[in-house]
């Protein structure tokens, strides 16, 4: 990937190649997760974008006779 520099205000610029690869847009919300000395930025997708993503999934669950 690319390298970034932390500004005096602790800001970084996401390189253009990375922005285009994962589809980061202006105003998009990102969640930051840390693992030891590593951090990850994860795009937060609107819940409406998930609509229809599970269509066709088998939701039948075999249950014991006394469970409803």
N, CA, C and O of each residue as an XYZ file, in Angstrom:
272
protein
N       0.837     -1.172      0.000
C       0.000      0.000      0.000
C       0.886      1.241      0.000
O       2.032      1.192     -0.446
N       0.356      2.344      0.498
C       1.112      3.578      0.523
C       1.531      3.943      1.931
O       1.129      3.311      2.908
N       2.339      4.967      2.007
C       2.775      5.482      3.302
C       2.101      6.818      3.532
O       1.841      7.561      2.585
N       1.816      7.127      4.792
C       1.209      8.402      5.147
C       2.035      9.036      6.255
O       2.802      8.361      6.941
N       1.867     10.338      6.418
C       2.542     11.087      7.473
C       1.483     11.689      8.385
O       0.474     12.218      7.919
N       1.722     11.605      9.677
C       0.805     12.182     10.646
C       1.133     13.665     10.781
O       2.281     14.031     11.033
N       0.115     14.523     10.613
C       0.303     15.972     10.707
C       0.398     16.388     12.177
O       0.128     15.580     13.066
N       0.780     17.642     12.438
C       0.818     18.129     13.823
C      -0.541     18.054     14.523
O      -0.604     18.042     15.752
N      -1.631     18.004     13.745
C      -2.974     17.870     14.318
C      -3.411     16.401     14.365
O      -4.589     16.114     14.577
N      -2.472     15.475     14.170
C      -2.722     14.031     14.163
C      -3.670     13.613     13.047
O      -4.461     12.686     13.225
N      -3.603     14.281     11.904
C      -4.416     13.933     10.746
C      -3.556     13.187      9.735
O      -2.344     13.391      9.657
N      -4.206     12.316      8.960
C      -3.528     11.615      7.868
C      -4.386     11.730      6.619
O      -5.600     11.915      6.704
N      -3.754     11.620      5.465
C      -4.458     11.631      4.189
C      -4.416     10.210      3.648
O      -3.347      9.613      3.519
N      -5.602      9.673      3.332
C      -5.676      8.333      2.754
C      -5.258      8.444      1.293
O      -5.863      9.208      0.540
N      -4.229      7.694      0.873
C      -3.763      7.786     -0.514
C      -4.881      7.501     -1.525
O      -5.775      6.693     -1.271
N      -4.811      8.174     -2.663
C      -5.836      8.075     -3.697
C      -6.080      6.629     -4.129
O      -7.228      6.221     -4.304
N      -5.015      5.858     -4.299
C      -5.173      4.466     -4.742
C      -6.000      3.667     -3.741
O      -6.828      2.844     -4.131
N      -5.776      3.907     -2.458
C      -6.509      3.195     -1.410
C      -7.959      3.663     -1.381
O      -8.869      2.842     -1.268
N      -8.187      4.971     -1.481
C      -9.552      5.511     -1.500
C     -10.358      4.909     -2.637
O     -11.511      4.518     -2.455
N      -9.747      4.838     -3.808
C     -10.448      4.296     -4.967
C     -10.681      2.797     -4.823
O     -11.729      2.292     -5.227
N      -9.717      2.084     -4.252
C      -9.825      0.634     -4.109
C     -10.972      0.233     -3.194
O     -11.682     -0.731     -3.483
N     -11.166      0.959     -2.093
C     -12.223      0.576     -1.158
C     -13.451      1.479     -1.236
O     -14.423      1.264     -0.512
N     -13.417      2.475     -2.098
C     -14.592      3.305     -2.348
C     -14.879      4.358     -1.291
O     -16.044      4.655     -1.026
N     -13.850      4.928     -0.682
C     -14.052      5.981      0.313
C     -14.463      7.264     -0.397
O     -13.819      7.694     -1.354
N     -15.548      7.871      0.089
C     -16.065      9.117     -0.479
C     -16.026     10.216      0.575
O     -15.908      9.931      1.767
N     -16.124     11.458      0.146
C     -16.160     12.608      1.048
C     -17.354     12.482      1.986
O     -18.465     12.203      1.537
N     -17.140     12.683      3.268
C     -18.198     12.624      4.261
C     -18.524     11.227      4.767
O     -19.356     11.070      5.660
N     -17.877     10.213      4.206
C     -18.128      8.837      4.613
C     -17.624      8.616      6.042
O     -16.585      9.149      6.431
N     -18.364      7.833      6.810
C     -17.963      7.507      8.178
C     -17.088      6.258      8.164
O     -17.373      5.291      7.458
N     -16.019      6.296      8.957
C     -15.124      5.151      9.103
C     -15.003      4.812     10.580
O     -14.967      5.699     11.433
N     -14.942      3.525     10.870
C     -14.716      3.079     12.242
C     -13.253      2.699     12.354
O     -12.691      2.103     11.435
N     -12.634      3.039     13.472
C     -11.236      2.698     13.675
C     -11.135      1.632     14.760
O     -11.715      1.772     15.837
N     -10.403      0.575     14.469
C     -10.201     -0.530     15.400
C      -8.699     -0.698     15.593
O      -7.934     -0.643     14.630
N      -8.281     -0.901     16.831
C      -6.859     -1.085     17.114
C      -6.588     -2.516     17.561
O      -7.397     -3.136     18.253
N      -5.447     -3.015     17.155
C      -4.942     -4.327     17.541
C      -3.490     -4.138     17.943
O      -2.614     -4.097     17.079
N      -3.214     -4.022     19.248
C      -1.843     -3.775     19.684
C      -1.361     -2.453     19.118
O      -1.936     -1.405     19.412
N      -0.310     -2.490     18.307
C       0.222     -1.256     17.710
C      -0.264     -1.041     16.275
O       0.319     -0.248     15.535
N      -1.327     -1.742     15.883
C      -1.877     -1.636     14.528
C      -3.278     -1.048     14.587
O      -4.002     -1.265     15.558
N      -3.667     -0.298     13.549
C      -5.028      0.229     13.478
C      -5.614     -0.045     12.106
O      -4.899     -0.109     11.106
N      -6.924     -0.206     12.076
C      -7.644     -0.427     10.819
C      -8.802      0.541     10.736
O      -9.475      0.807     11.732
N      -9.035      1.072      9.537
C     -10.187      1.928      9.262
C     -11.182      1.103      8.463
O     -10.850      0.562      7.409
N     -12.408      1.011      8.972
C     -13.428      0.198      8.328
C     -14.593      1.089      7.927
O     -15.179      1.755      8.780
N     -14.941      1.114      6.635
C     -16.084      1.933      6.202
C     -17.372      1.469      6.866
O     -17.640      0.269      6.934
N     -18.170      2.413      7.355
C     -19.468      2.110      7.946
C     -20.501      2.282      6.841
O     -20.699      3.378      6.317
N     -21.149      1.183      6.501
C     -22.135      1.193      5.428
C     -23.516      1.484      6.006
O     -23.836      1.009      7.096
N     -24.339      2.253      5.298
C     -25.710      2.482      5.763
C     -26.473      1.163      5.805
O     -26.284      0.309      4.938
N     -27.329      0.993      6.804
C     -28.084     -0.248      6.965
C     -28.984     -0.511      5.756
O     -29.253     -1.668      5.432
N     -29.449      0.537      5.090
C     -30.303      0.367      3.906
C     -29.569     -0.346      2.778
O     -30.202     -0.977      1.931
N     -28.243     -0.252      2.757
C     -27.472     -0.906      1.709
C     -27.547     -2.436      1.829
O     -27.315     -3.148      0.851
N     -27.869     -2.935      3.021
C     -27.964     -4.377      3.237
C     -29.300     -4.967      2.794
O     -29.452     -6.186      2.714
N     -30.267     -4.098      2.505
C     -31.593     -4.579      2.132
C     -31.514     -5.509      0.926
O     -30.955     -5.156     -0.113
N     -32.081     -6.694      1.082
C     -32.105     -7.670     -0.001
C     -30.856     -8.520     -0.099
O     -30.796     -9.413     -0.944
N     -29.853     -8.275      0.736
C     -28.604     -9.030      0.622
C     -28.744    -10.468      1.103
O     -27.897    -11.304      0.791
N     -29.791    -10.769      1.853
C     -29.991    -12.130      2.356
C     -31.144    -12.848      1.672
O     -31.580    -13.899      2.140
N     -31.640    -12.298      0.577
C     -32.744    -12.957     -0.104
C     -32.280    -14.307     -0.644
O     -31.177    -14.439     -1.174
N     -33.140    -15.292     -0.495
C     -32.808    -16.634     -0.965
C     -32.097    -17.492      0.071
O     -31.803    -18.659     -0.190
N     -31.818    -16.931      1.242
C     -31.134    -17.705      2.272
C     -32.108    -18.701      2.887
O     -33.282    -18.383      3.075
N     -31.638    -19.883      3.195
C     -32.479    -20.904      3.808
C     -32.593    -20.596      5.294
O     -31.611    -20.702      6.028
N     -33.781    -20.217      5.738
C     -33.991    -19.851      7.133
C     -34.689    -20.953      7.927
O     -35.094    -20.734      9.068
N     -34.831    -22.138      7.326
C     -35.478    -23.241      8.022
C     -34.514    -23.802      9.060
O     -33.358    -24.104      8.766
N     -35.021    -23.929     10.273
C     -34.221    -24.465     11.364
C     -34.925    -25.703     11.895
O     -36.097    -25.638     12.267
N     -34.227    -26.822     11.935
C     -34.805    -28.033     12.522
C     -34.781    -27.890     14.038
O     -33.731    -27.666     14.640
N     -35.960    -28.026     14.641
C     -36.078    -27.890     16.093
C     -36.664    -29.154     16.685
O     -37.347    -29.925     16.012
N     -36.386    -29.341     17.938
C     -36.968    -30.470     18.654
C     -38.460    -30.244     18.780
O     -38.919    -29.104     18.714
N     -39.235    -31.318     18.961
C     -40.687    -31.241     18.988
C     -41.256    -30.320     20.045
O     -42.316    -29.731     19.836
N     -40.574    -30.178     21.187
C     -41.114    -29.345     22.255
C     -40.661    -27.897     22.156
O     -40.934    -27.112     23.065
N     -39.983    -27.521     21.087
C     -39.506    -26.138     20.900
C     -40.264    -25.497     19.740
O     -40.482    -26.121     18.702
N     -40.656    -24.256     19.934
C     -41.357    -23.527     18.873
C     -40.616    -22.285     18.515
O     -41.051    -21.537     17.640
